[in-house]
Amino acid sequence: MSVKSPESQPSKGEFVALMAMMMATNAFSVDAMLPALSEMGQTLSPENPVRSQLVVIIFMIGMGIGTFFTGPLSDAYGRRPLVIASGAVYMAGAVLAWLAPSLELILAARLIQGLGASGARVVAMAMVRDRFAGRAMAQITSLIITVFMVFPAIAPSIGQAIIWIGGWRSVFLSFVIFSGIVLTWFMLRQPETLAPENRRPIRLPLIRAALIEIVSIPMVRRTVLAMSCCFAMMLTNIASIELVFEEVLHRGAEFPLWFGAAAISSLAAPMLNSRIVMRFGMHRISTIAMTSQAALSGLYLIALQTGLVPKEMLLPYFLWLVSIFMTMGLSMGNLNAMVMEPLGHVAGIASSLIASISTILGALVAIPAAASFNGTQMPVVLCIFGFMVFGRLMLAGRAYDRMGSPA
């Protein structure tokens, strides 16, 4: 059933498109950068080109930090002011990165850009909750995510085209243009969705209490660590993938196409999960997915080490890449639902805290993992194998929902 849907609100179709574009800002900010990493590293850090991977990871750290604040701020002051302010911060960070003469200054600018990107990430879903409820909310959310997930598949190709036209620095300028278009659309068409009487002031004791519960409840604590491992796996892979295609597989020009194919193929995972989760449960599916990924990564590592799989061979690497996307699709949604089960009484704050903690922890762990790239796939595969083993250990035992049934 729809709620808070006055005549002044845009149509459902326009609302879905606008929210999807807001969320796509984050995917575009990461995936469009990937084709630029090698050239950026050679230009700004020729003594250690791998440092260019930090452009992706630092952005995610900024977004994780921002997520901690954007949820409570939008609840206190409304959705529109938060979106407009965070959009301005995002564009300022993109402009600074475009002008920055050194990699260090680009990283500082990307941190700012990530802080701004967190607004669109959090508020888009909050506005869906403001306007819709029940099955209508689930339908809208699914439509938004379906549209949003197209961007990781096409963003590297868009980034590659931008680089061909204007060089790697022009990618930062494209972020300003993209965000400016989306923000203008939002300001012209989307009114405030959170009524003044429904706003909640920022309450530090409640935030502190939610954080204490996250840390003190063993199941919540272990599930957050498992989520962080999954995020570290994905971010390590994304930060390293362009370098693997360029330096190991010698197929740098084909990278956007193969990345897009892997991203599209991974759409089967959330579709499969939606069909089987009611039968097998969130915990079982997550543990099977992470166990399978650990086994696949271990076998791939052995095959590379023994020469059974030549390091320049594309197909095994591509299939392993698809398996990483599939693991994320079969685990992250389930883990997020599991971790929120005991925290329903502080759901809003807990959701922001968990998203922030898992993003920051995963990104921090991914920094040395991505930096371990040495011209071969071995260190990255080994790190991802380690992440999945540790994450699976965090899920040892059974998880139960608040009614006492297996989760």
C-alpha positions as CSV (number, residue, x, y, z in Angstrom):
1,M,0.0,0.0,0.0
2,S,1.3,3.5,-0.9
3,V,1.9,6.0,1.8
4,K,2.8,9.7,1.7
5,S,2.2,10.0,-2.0
6,P,0.7,13.5,-2.6
7,E,-0.2,14.8,-6.0
8,S,3.0,16.8,-6.1
9,Q,5.2,13.6,-6.1
10,P,6.5,12.4,-9.5
11,S,5.0,9.4,-11.1
12,K,6.1,5.9,-10.0
13,G,8.1,5.4,-13.1
14,E,9.9,8.7,-12.8
15,F,10.5,8.1,-9.1
16,V,12.1,4.8,-9.9
17,A,14.3,6.2,-12.6
18,L,15.4,9.2,-10.4
19,M,16.3,7.0,-7.3
20,A,18.1,4.5,-9.5
21,M,20.2,7.4,-11.0
22,M,21.0,8.7,-7.6
23,M,22.3,5.2,-6.5
24,A,24.0,4.8,-9.8
25,T,26.2,7.8,-9.0
26,N,28.2,5.4,-6.6
27,A,28.6,2.7,-9.2
28,F,29.6,5.1,-11.8
29,S,32.1,6.7,-9.5
30,V,33.9,3.4,-8.9
31,D,33.5,1.4,-12.1
32,A,34.1,4.2,-14.6
33,M,37.5,4.8,-12.9
34,L,38.7,1.3,-13.6
35,P,40.0,1.7,-17.2
36,A,42.0,4.8,-16.0
37,L,44.0,3.1,-13.2
38,S,47.0,1.8,-15.2
39,E,47.6,5.1,-17.0
40,M,47.0,7.1,-13.8
41,G,49.5,5.0,-11.9
42,Q,52.1,5.3,-14.6
43,T,51.6,9.1,-14.8
44,L,51.4,10.0,-11.1
45,S,53.2,7.1,-9.4
46,P,55.6,5.6,-11.9
47,E,57.8,4.1,-9.0
48,N,54.7,2.2,-7.7
49,P,51.8,2.2,-10.2
50,V,49.7,-0.1,-8.1
51,R,49.0,2.8,-5.7
52,S,46.4,4.0,-8.3
53,Q,44.1,1.3,-6.8
54,L,43.7,3.6,-3.8
55,V,41.6,5.9,-6.0
56,V,38.8,3.2,-5.8
57,I,39.3,2.2,-2.1
58,I,39.6,5.6,-0.6
59,F,36.4,6.6,-2.3
60,M,34.7,3.7,-0.6
61,I,36.2,4.6,2.8
62,G,34.8,8.1,2.4
63,M,31.4,6.7,1.5
64,G,31.5,4.4,4.6
65,I,32.3,7.3,6.9
66,G,29.6,9.4,5.3
67,T,27.0,6.7,5.7
68,F,27.4,6.9,9.5
69,F,26.1,10.5,9.4
70,T,23.7,10.8,6.4
71,G,21.0,8.5,7.8
72,P,20.5,10.4,11.1
73,L,21.0,13.8,9.4
74,S,18.3,13.1,6.8
75,D,15.9,11.9,9.6
76,A,16.5,15.1,11.5
77,Y,16.5,17.7,8.8
78,G,14.7,16.1,5.8
79,R,15.7,14.3,2.7
80,R,16.0,17.2,0.2
81,P,18.6,19.3,2.1
82,L,20.7,16.2,2.7
83,V,20.7,15.2,-1.0
84,I,21.5,18.8,-2.2
85,A,24.3,19.3,0.3
86,S,25.8,15.9,-0.3
87,G,25.6,16.4,-4.0
88,A,27.5,19.6,-3.7
89,V,30.2,17.9,-1.7
90,Y,30.4,15.1,-4.2
91,M,30.8,17.5,-7.2
92,A,33.4,19.6,-5.3
93,G,35.4,16.5,-4.6
94,A,35.2,15.5,-8.3
95,V,36.4,19.0,-9.4
96,L,39.3,18.9,-6.9
97,A,40.3,15.4,-8.2
98,W,40.1,16.7,-11.8
99,L,42.5,19.6,-11.0
100,A,44.8,17.8,-8.5
101,P,48.4,17.6,-9.7
102,S,49.4,14.6,-7.6
103,L,48.1,11.2,-6.6
104,E,48.0,12.2,-2.9
105,L,45.7,15.2,-3.6
106,I,43.5,13.0,-5.9
107,L,43.1,10.6,-3.0
108,A,42.1,13.4,-0.6
109,A,39.6,14.6,-3.2
110,R,38.2,11.1,-3.6
111,L,37.7,10.9,0.1
112,I,35.6,14.1,-0.1
113,Q,33.8,12.7,-3.1
114,G,33.0,9.5,-1.2
115,L,31.6,11.5,1.7
116,G,29.3,13.3,-0.7
117,A,28.2,10.0,-2.5
118,S,27.0,8.6,0.8
119,G,24.0,10.9,0.7
120,A,22.5,9.5,-2.5
121,R,23.2,5.9,-1.2
122,V,21.3,6.3,2.0
123,V,18.6,8.8,1.1
124,A,17.4,7.0,-2.0
125,M,16.2,4.1,0.0
126,A,14.9,6.3,2.8
127,M,12.7,8.1,0.3
128,V,11.3,4.8,-1.0
129,R,10.4,4.0,2.6
130,D,8.7,7.5,2.9
131,R,6.5,7.0,-0.1
132,F,5.7,3.3,-0.1
133,A,5.1,0.5,2.3
134,G,4.6,-3.3,2.3
135,R,4.6,-5.1,-1.1
136,A,4.6,-1.8,-3.0
137,M,7.9,-0.9,-1.3
138,A,9.4,-4.2,-2.2
139,Q,8.3,-3.8,-5.8
140,I,9.8,-0.3,-6.1
141,T,13.0,-1.4,-4.4
142,S,13.4,-4.3,-6.8
143,L,12.8,-2.1,-9.8
144,I,15.4,0.5,-8.6
145,I,18.0,-2.2,-7.9
146,T,17.4,-3.8,-11.3
147,V,18.0,-0.5,-13.1
148,F,20.9,0.3,-10.8
149,M,22.7,-3.0,-11.5
150,V,22.9,-2.2,-15.2
151,F,25.5,0.5,-14.4
152,P,28.4,-1.7,-13.1
153,A,28.1,-3.6,-16.4
154,I,28.3,-0.5,-18.6
155,A,30.3,2.0,-16.5
156,P,33.8,0.7,-17.5
157,S,32.8,1.0,-21.2
158,I,31.6,4.6,-20.6
159,G,34.8,5.4,-18.7
160,Q,36.9,3.9,-21.5
161,A,35.1,6.0,-24.1
162,I,35.6,9.2,-22.0
163,I,39.3,8.4,-21.7
164,W,39.6,8.0,-25.5
165,I,38.0,11.4,-26.0
166,G,39.6,13.5,-23.3
167,G,42.2,11.5,-21.3
168,W,41.9,9.9,-17.9
169,R,41.4,13.2,-16.0
170,S,38.2,13.8,-17.9
171,V,36.6,10.9,-16.1
172,F,36.5,13.1,-13.0
173,L,34.8,15.8,-15.0
174,S,32.2,13.3,-16.2
175,F,31.3,12.7,-12.5
176,V,30.5,16.4,-12.1
177,I,28.4,16.4,-15.2
178,F,26.5,13.2,-14.3
179,S,25.9,14.3,-10.7
180,G,24.9,17.8,-11.8
181,I,22.2,16.4,-14.2
182,V,20.8,14.0,-11.5
183,L,20.9,16.7,-8.8
184,T,19.1,19.2,-11.1
185,W,16.5,16.6,-11.9
186,F,16.0,15.9,-8.2
187,M,15.7,19.6,-7.3
188,L,13.2,20.3,-10.0
189,R,11.0,17.3,-9.7
190,Q,11.3,15.6,-6.3
191,P,9.7,17.3,-3.3
192,E,10.4,16.5,0.3
193,T,9.0,13.1,1.4
194,L,9.6,13.3,5.1
195,A,6.9,15.4,6.8
196,P,8.2,17.8,9.6
197,E,6.2,15.9,12.2
198,N,7.9,12.7,11.4
199,R,11.4,14.0,11.7
200,R,13.6,12.7,14.6
201,P,16.3,14.7,16.3
202,I,19.8,13.2,16.4
203,R,20.0,11.3,19.7
204,L,23.6,10.4,20.6
205,P,22.6,8.1,23.5
206,L,20.5,6.0,21.0
207,I,23.4,5.9,18.6
208,R,25.7,4.8,21.4
209,A,23.3,2.1,22.5
210,A,22.9,0.7,19.0
211,L,26.7,0.6,18.6
212,I,27.1,-1.2,21.9
213,E,24.5,-3.8,20.8
214,I,26.3,-4.4,17.5
215,V,29.6,-5.0,19.3
216,S,28.2,-7.0,22.2
217,I,25.8,-9.5,20.5
218,P,28.0,-12.3,19.2
219,M,25.8,-13.2,16.2
220,V,25.6,-9.6,15.1
221,R,29.4,-9.0,15.7
222,R,30.4,-12.1,13.7
223,T,27.9,-11.4,10.9
224,V,29.3,-7.8,10.5
225,L,32.8,-9.3,10.2
226,A,31.6,-11.8,7.6
227,M,30.0,-8.9,5.7
228,S,33.3,-7.0,5.9
229,C,35.1,-10.0,4.4
230,C,32.7,-10.2,1.5
231,F,33.1,-6.4,0.9
232,A,36.9,-6.7,1.1
233,M,36.8,-9.6,-1.4
234,M,34.7,-7.5,-3.9
235,L,36.7,-4.3,-3.5
236,T,40.1,-6.1,-3.8
237,N,38.9,-7.7,-7.0
238,I,37.5,-4.5,-8.4
239,A,40.7,-2.5,-7.5
240,S,42.9,-5.2,-9.2
241,I,40.9,-6.3,-12.2
242,E,42.1,-3.7,-14.7
243,L,45.7,-4.3,-13.8
244,V,45.2,-8.1,-14.3
245,F,43.7,-7.5,-17.7
246,E,46.4,-5.1,-18.6
247,E,49.6,-6.6,-17.2
248,V,48.8,-10.4,-16.8
249,L,46.2,-11.2,-19.5
250,H,47.5,-8.5,-21.9
251,R,43.9,-7.7,-22.9
252,G,43.5,-4.2,-21.5
253,A,41.5,-2.9,-24.4
254,E,38.9,-5.7,-23.9
255,F,38.6,-5.2,-20.1
256,P,35.3,-3.2,-20.2
257,L,33.6,-5.9,-22.3
258,W,34.7,-8.8,-20.1
259,F,33.9,-6.8,-16.9
260,G,30.4,-6.1,-18.2
261,A,29.8,-9.7,-19.2
262,A,30.8,-10.8,-15.6
263,A,28.5,-8.2,-14.0
264,I,25.6,-9.1,-16.2
265,S,26.0,-12.9,-15.6
266,S,26.0,-12.3,-11.9
267,L,22.4,-11.0,-12.0
268,A,21.4,-14.7,-11.8
269,A,22.6,-14.8,-8.2
270,P,20.0,-12.5,-6.5
271,M,17.3,-14.0,-8.7
272,L,18.2,-17.5,-7.5
273,N,18.4,-16.3,-3.9
274,S,14.9,-14.9,-4.0
275,R,13.6,-18.3,-5.1
276,I,15.4,-20.4,-2.6
277,V,15.9,-18.3,0.5
278,M,12.4,-19.2,2.0
279,R,13.3,-22.9,1.7
280,F,16.9,-23.0,2.8
281,G,17.3,-19.9,4.9
282,M,19.7,-17.0,4.9
283,H,22.4,-18.5,7.0
284,R,22.7,-21.8,5.1
285,I,22.8,-20.0,1.7
286,S,25.4,-17.5,2.9
287,T,27.6,-20.2,4.4
288,I,27.4,-22.4,1.2
289,A,28.2,-19.4,-1.0
290,M,31.2,-18.4,1.1
291,T,32.5,-22.0,1.5
292,S,32.2,-22.5,-2.3
293,Q,34.1,-19.3,-3.0
294,A,36.9,-20.3,-0.6
295,A,37.1,-23.7,-2.3
296,L,37.1,-22.2,-5.8
297,S,39.7,-19.6,-4.9
298,G,41.9,-22.3,-3.2
299,L,41.7,-24.6,-6.3
300,Y,42.4,-21.7,-8.6
301,L,45.4,-20.7,-6.5
302,I,46.8,-24.2,-6.7
303,A,46.2,-24.4,-10.4
304,L,48.0,-21.1,-11.0
305,Q,50.9,-22.2,-8.6
306,T,51.4,-25.5,-10.3
307,G,51.0,-24.2,-13.9
308,L,48.0,-26.3,-14.5
309,V,46.3,-23.0,-15.5
310,P,48.6,-20.7,-17.5
311,K,48.6,-17.2,-15.9
312,E,47.8,-15.6,-19.3
313,M,44.7,-17.8,-19.8
314,L,41.5,-15.7,-19.8
315,L,38.7,-18.2,-19.4
316,P,39.6,-19.5,-15.9
317,Y,40.1,-16.0,-14.6
318,F,36.8,-14.8,-16.1
319,L,34.9,-17.8,-14.5
320,W,36.6,-17.0,-11.1
321,L,35.5,-13.4,-11.6
322,V,31.9,-14.4,-12.2
323,S,32.0,-16.6,-9.1
324,I,33.0,-13.6,-7.0
325,F,30.0,-11.6,-8.3
326,M,27.8,-14.6,-7.7
327,T,29.0,-15.0,-4.1
328,M,28.2,-11.4,-3.4
329,G,24.7,-11.9,-4.8
330,L,24.1,-15.0,-2.7
331,S,25.5,-13.7,0.6
332,M,25.3,-9.9,1.1
333,G,21.6,-9.5,1.1
334,N,21.2,-12.5,3.4
335,L,23.9,-11.4,5.8
336,N,22.3,-7.9,6.0
337,A,18.9,-9.4,6.8
338,M,20.5,-11.7,9.4
339,V,22.4,-9.0,11.2
340,M,19.3,-6.7,11.4
341,E,17.1,-9.5,12.9
342,P,18.0,-8.8,16.6
343,L,18.1,-5.0,16.1
344,G,14.6,-4.2,15.0
345,H,14.1,-1.8,17.9
346,V,16.9,0.4,16.6
347,A,16.7,-0.6,12.9
348,G,17.3,2.8,11.3
349,I,20.4,3.7,13.3
350,A,21.7,0.2,13.3
351,S,21.3,0.0,9.5
352,S,23.5,3.1,9.0
353,L,26.1,1.9,11.6
354,I,26.4,-1.6,10.1
355,A,26.7,-0.3,6.5
356,S,29.3,2.2,7.7
357,I,31.3,-0.3,9.8
358,S,31.3,-3.1,7.2
359,T,32.2,-0.7,4.4
360,I,35.1,0.9,6.3
361,L,36.5,-2.4,7.6
362,G,36.3,-4.0,4.2
363,A,38.0,-1.1,2.5
364,L,40.8,-0.9,5.1
365,V,41.5,-4.6,4.7
366,A,41.3,-4.3,0.9
367,I,44.1,-1.7,0.8
368,P,47.0,-4.1,1.6
369,A,45.3,-6.9,-0.3
370,A,45.0,-4.8,-3.5
371,A,48.5,-3.4,-3.0
372,S,49.9,-7.0,-3.0
373,F,49.4,-7.2,-6.8
374,N,52.9,-8.0,-8.2
375,G,52.2,-8.6,-11.8
376,T,50.5,-11.9,-11.3
377,Q,47.1,-13.0,-10.0
378,M,48.6,-15.0,-7.1
379,P,48.6,-12.5,-4.2
380,V,45.1,-11.2,-5.0
381,V,43.6,-14.8,-5.3
382,L,45.4,-15.7,-2.0
383,C,43.9,-12.7,-0.2
384,I,40.4,-13.4,-1.4
385,F,40.8,-17.1,-0.4
386,G,41.8,-15.8,3.1
387,F,38.8,-13.4,3.3
388,M,36.4,-16.2,2.5
389,V,37.9,-18.6,5.0
390,F,37.8,-16.1,7.8
391,G,34.3,-14.9,6.8
392,R,33.0,-18.5,6.8
393,L,34.5,-19.1,10.2
394,M,32.6,-16.1,11.5
395,L,29.4,-17.9,10.4
396,A,30.2,-21.1,12.1
397,G,27.2,-22.6,14.0
398,R,23.6,-21.8,13.5
399,A,21.8,-18.5,13.3
400,Y,18.3,-18.0,14.6
401,D,15.7,-15.4,14.1
402,R,13.8,-13.7,16.9
403,M,11.1,-16.4,16.8
404,G,13.7,-19.1,17.4
405,S,13.6,-20.5,13.9
406,P,16.8,-21.1,11.9
407,A,17.6,-17.9,9.9
